[in-house]
Amino acid sequence: MVYTTFAIVATNLLLLLFLTTSGSNDYTSSVQIREGEASHYQQSVEDFTGKTHEIALKTASSAVINHTLRQGEGIQDGEETLEALLINGTSDEIDRLFRYASLNKWREDVSESAEDRGYTLSIKFNKRSLDDSFLSMTGNLTSRIELEAPQTSSRFNKTVRYENQVSLVGLEDTMLFSRSDETYRNKYRRCSFRKPAEKITDGTVSNQGATFGKATRNKDSGNKEEKILVTDGEPNSSRANAYAGTVASSNEDPEYKNTKYIFGAETADIEEGEDLILYRDQVWSSRIRQIINTGCYLKSNVTGETGPGLMERMENKLQAQENETEGLLTIIDKKRLPEELQYPGRSSIGYKYFRSDEGKKIAGLTGNKSFDKNRDGYREDFRLDEQHIEKWNLNTPDGGLTY
């Protein structure tokens, strides 16, 4: 009986010990599962923060570019504006809200999701930087992610560094893409020629000011030396009386004081119909019309870049390097844009001659005051209105600038 009773007690103790041990294992397993879930959730937050940074970077870049297109002018500070859009989805210059693609919006949403799961989540965006190139924008972000799971007393702390690069391909870049048939097409390619304008010859006698147009040889001239008439119209002699300037090899007195003239210049190399710029005593051959109609760029001879950086384009700046003697010329076509991006009188193209040994600021195209009293000195933009389209004989078969 005693043995039997002891056996029963011993059996009960063994059973209790087994049950206790089994329950402990179940509890440990449950804790491990919860810790695993929390760790997995923290990893997901880490991954999606990087993806959100990439999306926000692309959205912010696109927002700034569209703003530039709508306003017809660049923003004041590209980096500051991009930073504000990345974090808040809005900025001082761009009041349109892009919060759905901002880092702060992501932080709010994921924190609510974590709270629903019983977690406490903290995300801090610390160091940030932006680096632009010709065809891309690179963003760097350092984020501190802290996750607390009260059910398991577990804490996960991690500092993560992200680097995302956004390609301009597919973005509505103000200087790389033209709008046609509701689709942006990349038409930015290198020009077949080296300079936006090349000096053909110098004269010995000239008046001040500048003009530009097509070369028309004056075949009806009674002079022995043939004249080159720079006309506003098509290159034919019937329009010669509409000329805005004269280039001749003889050193004659000017026949028309109200027009630009350059005498004592070699005219043999000037071709019929050639686009000319008369600037002071210099005769230049212009490639402006070709650049507009083909949508090409001139490569920098110093930096080797194929165009200005993204940040410069957002700010509508085309700046030469300090040691650059000649370089990029960029043309923008903003005329053919979707209706929501068009503002009356805002359609324009932008360009710039970089420094050159002669004619640092070629008048007539860059807004020399003697040519256009409404323009004060050197300009980097050129309004592409109907008057200029007609003046430059741009391709407009369908009523808009085409490439």
VEXDREN-2710 file (C-alpha; in Angstrom, 1 decimal):
% VEXDREN-2710
k/r/px/py/pz
1/MET/0.0/0.0/0.0
2/VAL/2.8/2.3/1.0
3/TYR/4.7/1.4/-2.2
4/THR/1.6/1.9/-4.2
5/THR/0.9/5.3/-2.7
6/PHE/4.5/6.3/-3.3
7/ALA/4.3/5.1/-6.8
8/ILE/1.2/7.1/-7.3
9/VAL/2.8/10.2/-5.8
10/ALA/6.0/9.7/-7.8
11/THR/4.0/9.2/-10.9
12/ASN/2.1/12.4/-10.2
13/LEU/5.4/14.3/-9.6
14/LEU/6.9/13.0/-12.8
15/LEU/3.7/14.0/-14.7
16/LEU/3.7/17.4/-13.1
17/LEU/7.4/17.8/-14.0
18/PHE/6.7/16.7/-17.6
19/LEU/3.8/19.1/-17.9
20/THR/5.8/22.0/-16.4
21/THR/8.7/21.3/-18.8
22/SER/6.4/21.0/-21.7
23/GLY/4.7/24.3/-20.9
24/SER/8.0/26.0/-20.5
25/ASN/9.0/24.8/-24.0
26/ASP/5.8/26.1/-25.4
27/TYR/6.3/29.5/-23.7
28/THR/9.9/29.7/-25.0
29/SER/8.7/28.8/-28.5
30/SER/6.0/31.4/-28.4
31/VAL/8.5/34.1/-27.3
32/GLN/10.9/33.0/-30.1
33/ILE/8.1/33.2/-32.6
34/ARG/7.1/36.7/-31.5
35/GLU/10.7/37.8/-31.5
36/GLY/11.1/36.4/-35.0
37/GLU/8.0/38.2/-36.1
38/ALA/9.3/41.5/-34.6
39/SER/12.7/41.0/-36.2
40/HIS/11.1/40.3/-39.6
41/TYR/8.8/43.4/-39.2
42/GLN/11.9/45.5/-38.4
43/GLN/13.6/44.1/-41.5
44/SER/10.6/44.9/-43.6
45/VAL/10.5/48.5/-42.3
46/GLU/14.2/48.8/-43.1
47/ASP/13.7/47.5/-46.7
48/PHE/10.6/49.6/-47.4
49/THR/12.3/52.8/-46.0
50/GLY/14.9/52.4/-48.7
51/LYS/12.3/51.9/-51.4
52/THR/10.3/54.8/-50.2
53/HIS/13.4/57.0/-50.3
54/GLU/13.8/55.9/-54.0
55/ILE/10.2/56.7/-54.8
56/ALA/10.3/60.0/-53.0
57/LEU/13.5/61.0/-54.8
58/LYS/11.9/60.3/-58.2
59/THR/8.7/62.0/-57.3
60/ALA/10.5/65.1/-55.9
61/SER/12.7/65.3/-59.1
62/SER/9.6/65.1/-61.3
63/ALA/7.7/67.6/-59.2
64/VAL/10.5/70.2/-59.5
65/ILE/10.9/69.6/-63.3
66/ASN/7.2/70.0/-63.9
67/HIS/7.1/73.2/-61.8
68/THR/9.9/74.5/-63.9
69/LEU/8.0/73.7/-67.1
70/ARG/4.8/75.3/-65.8
71/GLN/6.5/78.5/-64.6
72/GLY/8.9/78.8/-67.5
73/GLU/11.7/79.6/-65.2
74/GLY/13.9/77.7/-62.8
75/ILE/13.6/77.3/-59.0
76/GLN/15.9/79.3/-56.7
77/ASP/17.6/76.4/-54.8
78/GLY/17.3/73.0/-56.3
79/GLU/18.8/71.0/-53.5
80/GLU/16.8/72.8/-50.7
81/THR/13.6/72.3/-52.7
82/LEU/14.3/68.6/-53.3
83/GLU/15.1/68.0/-49.6
84/ALA/11.8/69.6/-48.6
85/LEU/9.9/67.5/-51.0
86/LEU/11.7/64.3/-50.0
87/ILE/10.8/64.8/-46.4
88/ASN/7.5/66.7/-46.3
89/GLY/6.1/66.4/-49.9
90/THR/5.9/70.2/-50.2
91/SER/8.3/73.2/-50.2
92/ASP/8.3/77.0/-50.1
93/GLU/8.5/77.2/-53.9
94/ILE/6.3/74.2/-54.7
95/ASP/3.1/74.3/-52.7
96/ARG/1.5/71.3/-54.4
97/LEU/1.4/68.4/-51.9
98/PHE/3.2/65.2/-52.6
99/ARG/2.9/63.8/-49.1
100/TYR/1.9/60.4/-50.3
101/ALA/5.4/59.9/-51.6
102/SER/7.3/61.7/-48.8
103/LEU/9.4/60.1/-46.1
104/ASN/7.4/61.7/-43.4
105/LYS/4.2/60.2/-44.8
106/TRP/5.8/56.8/-44.9
107/ARG/7.0/57.2/-41.3
108/GLU/3.4/58.1/-40.1
109/ASP/1.8/55.2/-42.0
110/VAL/4.3/52.5/-40.9
111/SER/4.2/53.7/-37.3
112/GLU/0.4/53.3/-37.2
113/SER/0.9/49.8/-38.7
114/ALA/3.4/48.9/-36.0
115/GLU/1.1/50.2/-33.3
116/ASP/-1.7/48.0/-34.6
117/ARG/0.6/45.0/-34.2
118/GLY/1.5/46.0/-30.7
119/TYR/4.9/47.4/-31.5
120/THR/6.4/50.8/-30.7
121/LEU/8.4/52.1/-33.8
122/SER/10.6/55.1/-34.1
123/ILE/12.3/56.2/-37.4
124/LYS/14.7/59.1/-37.6
125/PHE/16.0/60.5/-40.8
126/ASN/19.5/61.8/-40.0
127/LYS/22.1/62.6/-42.6
128/ARG/20.9/63.3/-46.1
129/SER/22.7/64.4/-49.2
130/LEU/22.0/64.8/-52.9
131/ASP/24.4/64.4/-55.8
132/ASP/23.4/65.1/-59.4
133/SER/24.9/64.2/-62.7
134/PHE/23.9/64.7/-66.3
135/LEU/21.4/61.8/-66.5
136/SER/20.7/60.9/-62.8
137/MET/20.2/62.1/-59.3
138/THR/21.8/60.2/-56.4
139/GLY/20.3/60.5/-52.9
140/ASN/22.0/59.3/-49.7
141/LEU/20.0/58.8/-46.5
142/THR/21.0/57.6/-43.0
143/SER/18.0/56.3/-41.0
144/ARG/17.8/55.2/-37.3
145/ILE/15.2/52.5/-36.9
146/GLU/14.1/51.5/-33.3
147/LEU/11.4/48.8/-32.8
148/GLU/10.2/47.7/-29.4
149/ALA/8.0/44.6/-28.9
150/PRO/6.5/44.8/-25.4
151/GLN/5.1/41.3/-25.5
152/THR/8.7/39.9/-25.5
153/SER/10.6/42.9/-24.0
154/SER/12.6/42.8/-27.2
155/ARG/14.2/45.9/-28.7
156/PHE/15.7/46.2/-32.2
157/ASN/18.0/49.2/-32.9
158/LYS/19.7/49.7/-36.2
159/THR/21.3/52.5/-38.2
160/VAL/20.8/52.0/-41.9
161/ARG/22.4/53.8/-44.8
162/TYR/20.6/54.0/-48.1
163/GLU/21.8/55.2/-51.5
164/ASN/19.4/55.4/-54.4
165/GLN/20.0/56.6/-57.9
166/VAL/17.1/57.9/-60.1
167/SER/17.6/57.9/-63.8
168/LEU/16.3/60.8/-65.9
169/VAL/15.1/58.4/-68.5
170/GLY/11.3/58.6/-68.4
171/LEU/11.3/61.8/-66.4
172/GLU/10.0/65.0/-68.0
173/ASP/13.3/66.8/-68.0
174/THR/13.1/70.4/-69.1
175/MET/16.2/70.2/-71.2
176/LEU/16.5/66.6/-72.3
177/PHE/13.0/65.8/-73.5
178/SER/10.5/67.3/-75.9
179/ARG/6.8/66.7/-75.6
180/SER/4.9/65.3/-78.6
181/ASP/1.8/63.2/-78.9
182/GLU/1.4/63.0/-75.1
183/THR/4.7/61.1/-74.9
184/TYR/8.1/62.4/-73.8
185/ARG/10.8/61.5/-76.2
186/ASN/14.5/61.8/-75.5
187/LYS/15.9/63.9/-78.4
188/TYR/19.1/65.0/-76.7
189/ARG/22.1/63.9/-78.7
190/ARG/25.4/65.3/-79.7
191/CYS/25.5/67.7/-82.5
192/SER/27.6/66.9/-85.6
193/PHE/29.3/70.2/-85.4
194/ARG/31.7/71.5/-82.7
195/LYS/30.5/75.0/-81.9
196/PRO/27.2/76.8/-81.7
197/ALA/28.6/79.6/-83.9
198/GLU/31.9/80.0/-85.7
199/LYS/33.5/83.2/-86.8
200/ILE/33.9/83.3/-90.6
201/THR/35.7/86.6/-91.1
202/ASP/36.4/90.0/-89.7
203/GLY/35.7/93.3/-91.4
204/THR/37.7/96.5/-91.3
205/VAL/34.7/99.0/-91.2
206/SER/31.6/98.4/-89.2
207/ASN/29.0/100.0/-87.1
208/GLN/27.8/99.0/-83.6
209/GLY/25.1/96.6/-82.8
210/ALA/24.2/93.2/-84.2
211/THR/21.7/91.3/-86.3
212/PHE/21.1/87.9/-87.6
213/GLY/19.4/86.2/-90.5
214/LYS/20.0/84.3/-93.7
215/ALA/22.7/85.2/-96.3
216/THR/21.5/86.3/-99.7
217/ARG/24.0/87.2/-102.3
218/ASN/23.1/90.4/-104.1
219/LYS/23.5/89.4/-107.7
220/ASP/21.9/92.6/-109.0
221/SER/24.5/94.8/-107.4
222/GLY/26.3/97.1/-109.8
223/ASN/29.4/96.9/-107.7
224/LYS/32.3/94.7/-108.8
225/GLU/32.4/93.1/-105.3
226/GLU/29.4/91.0/-104.4
227/LYS/27.6/91.9/-101.3
228/ILE/26.0/89.5/-98.8
229/LEU/22.7/90.8/-97.6
230/VAL/21.5/89.4/-94.2
231/THR/17.8/89.0/-94.6
232/ASP/14.9/88.1/-92.4
233/GLY/13.2/86.1/-95.0
234/GLU/14.0/83.2/-97.3
235/PRO/17.3/83.5/-99.2
236/ASN/16.2/85.0/-102.5
237/SER/16.9/88.3/-104.2
238/SER/13.3/89.4/-104.3
239/ARG/13.4/89.8/-100.5
240/ALA/16.7/91.7/-100.6
241/ASN/15.1/95.0/-99.7
242/ALA/14.1/93.5/-96.4
243/TYR/17.6/92.9/-95.3
244/ALA/18.8/93.8/-91.8
245/GLY/22.5/93.9/-92.5
246/THR/25.2/94.0/-95.2
247/VAL/28.6/92.2/-95.5
248/ALA/30.9/93.3/-98.3
249/SER/34.5/93.0/-99.2
250/SER/34.8/96.6/-100.4
251/ASN/35.4/99.4/-97.9
252/GLU/32.5/101.5/-99.1
253/ASP/30.5/103.9/-97.1
254/PRO/27.4/102.5/-95.6
255/GLU/24.4/103.0/-97.8
256/TYR/21.8/102.5/-95.0
257/LYS/22.8/103.9/-91.7
258/ASN/19.9/102.2/-89.9
259/THR/21.1/98.7/-90.8
260/LYS/24.1/96.7/-89.5
261/TYR/27.0/96.7/-91.9
262/ILE/30.5/95.1/-92.0
263/PHE/32.8/96.1/-94.9
264/GLY/36.3/94.9/-95.8
265/ALA/35.3/91.3/-95.0
266/GLU/36.1/88.2/-97.0
267/THR/32.8/86.9/-98.5
268/ALA/34.0/83.9/-100.5
269/ASP/33.3/81.4/-97.7
270/ILE/29.8/82.6/-97.0
271/GLU/27.2/80.3/-98.6
272/GLU/23.8/81.3/-100.0
273/GLY/21.2/80.8/-97.3
274/GLU/23.7/80.4/-94.5
275/ASP/22.6/81.6/-91.1
276/LEU/24.7/84.5/-90.1
277/ILE/25.2/86.7/-87.0
278/LEU/26.8/90.1/-87.5
279/TYR/28.4/91.2/-84.3
280/ARG/30.5/94.4/-84.2
281/ASP/33.1/93.8/-87.0
282/GLN/32.7/90.0/-86.9
283/VAL/30.7/87.7/-89.2
284/TRP/29.6/84.4/-87.5
285/SER/28.0/81.3/-89.0
286/SER/25.2/80.3/-86.6
287/ARG/24.0/76.7/-85.9
288/ILE/21.1/77.9/-83.7
289/ARG/18.5/76.8/-86.2
290/GLN/20.1/73.4/-86.6
291/ILE/20.4/72.9/-82.9
292/ILE/16.7/73.7/-82.4
293/ASN/15.5/71.6/-85.3
294/THR/17.6/68.6/-84.4
295/GLY/17.6/68.9/-80.6
296/CYS/21.3/68.3/-80.1
297/TYR/23.9/69.4/-77.6
298/LEU/27.5/70.6/-77.9
299/LYS/30.0/68.7/-75.7
300/SER/32.1/70.5/-73.2
301/ASN/35.8/70.5/-74.2
302/VAL/36.9/70.5/-70.5
303/THR/34.6/68.5/-68.4
304/GLY/33.6/66.0/-71.0
305/GLU/30.0/66.2/-69.8
306/THR/27.2/65.8/-72.3
307/GLY/25.1/68.5/-70.6
308/PRO/24.5/70.5/-67.5
309/GLY/23.7/68.6/-64.3
310/LEU/20.1/67.9/-63.2
311/MET/20.3/70.5/-60.4
312/GLU/21.4/73.2/-62.9
313/ARG/18.6/72.3/-65.2
314/MET/16.1/72.6/-62.3
315/GLU/17.5/76.0/-61.6
316/ASN/17.6/76.8/-65.3
317/LYS/21.3/77.5/-65.1
318/LEU/23.8/76.6/-67.8
319/GLN/27.2/77.6/-66.3
320/ALA/30.6/77.3/-67.8
321/GLN/33.5/76.0/-65.7
322/GLU/36.0/78.6/-64.7
323/ASN/38.7/77.2/-67.1
324/GLU/36.3/76.5/-69.9
325/THR/37.0/78.3/-73.2
326/GLU/34.1/76.8/-75.1
327/GLY/31.4/74.3/-74.4
328/LEU/27.8/73.4/-74.0
329/LEU/24.9/74.9/-75.8
330/THR/21.5/73.6/-74.7
331/ILE/18.2/74.2/-76.3
332/ILE/14.8/73.6/-74.5
333/ASP/11.5/73.2/-76.3
334/LYS/8.7/74.1/-73.9
335/LYS/6.1/74.9/-76.5
336/ARG/4.6/71.5/-77.0
337/LEU/3.6/70.6/-73.5
338/PRO/0.4/69.1/-72.1
339/GLU/-2.1/71.8/-71.4
340/GLU/-1.7/71.6/-67.6
341/LEU/1.9/72.5/-68.0
342/GLN/1.4/75.5/-70.3
343/TYR/1.2/79.0/-69.2
344/PRO/0.5/81.9/-71.7
345/GLY/3.7/83.5/-72.8
346/ARG/5.8/80.9/-70.9
347/SER/6.9/78.8/-73.8
348/SER/10.6/79.2/-74.2
349/ILE/13.9/77.7/-75.1
350/GLY/17.0/78.2/-73.1
351/TYR/20.6/78.3/-74.3
352/LYS/24.0/79.6/-73.5
353/TYR/27.2/80.2/-75.4
354/PHE/30.1/79.3/-73.2
355/ARG/33.2/81.4/-73.1
356/SER/35.1/81.6/-76.3
357/ASP/38.2/83.4/-77.4
358/GLU/36.2/85.8/-79.5
359/GLY/32.6/87.0/-79.1
360/LYS/32.1/85.9/-75.5
361/LYS/28.6/87.2/-75.6
362/ILE/27.3/87.0/-79.2
363/ALA/24.8/89.8/-79.6
364/GLY/21.6/89.3/-81.5
365/LEU/20.9/86.0/-79.8
366/THR/21.9/86.7/-76.3
367/GLY/19.9/89.9/-75.9
368/ASN/22.4/92.6/-76.6
369/LYS/20.9/96.0/-75.7
370/SER/21.8/97.5/-79.0
371/PHE/19.8/94.8/-80.8
372/ASP/16.8/94.6/-78.4
373/LYS/16.2/97.6/-76.1
374/ASN/13.8/95.5/-74.0
375/ARG/16.7/93.2/-73.0
376/ASP/19.4/94.3/-70.6
377/GLY/22.6/92.7/-71.7
378/TYR/23.3/89.0/-71.7
379/ARG/20.5/86.6/-71.4
380/GLU/20.4/82.8/-71.0
381/ASP/16.8/82.3/-72.2
382/PHE/15.1/83.0/-75.5
383/ARG/11.4/83.2/-75.7
384/LEU/10.1/80.9/-78.3
385/ASP/7.0/82.7/-79.5
386/GLU/5.5/82.8/-83.0
387/GLN/7.6/85.8/-83.9
388/HIS/10.8/84.0/-83.1
389/ILE/9.6/80.8/-84.8
390/GLU/9.0/82.8/-88.0
391/LYS/12.2/84.8/-87.6
392/TRP/14.3/81.6/-87.2
393/ASN/12.4/79.6/-89.8
394/LEU/11.8/76.8/-87.4
395/ASN/10.0/73.6/-88.5
396/THR/6.4/74.2/-87.7
397/PRO/4.3/72.1/-90.2
398/ASP/1.8/71.2/-87.5
399/GLY/1.7/74.5/-85.7
400/GLY/4.3/73.7/-83.1
401/LEU/8.0/73.4/-82.8
402/THR/9.1/69.9/-83.9
403/TYR/12.3/68.0/-84.0
END
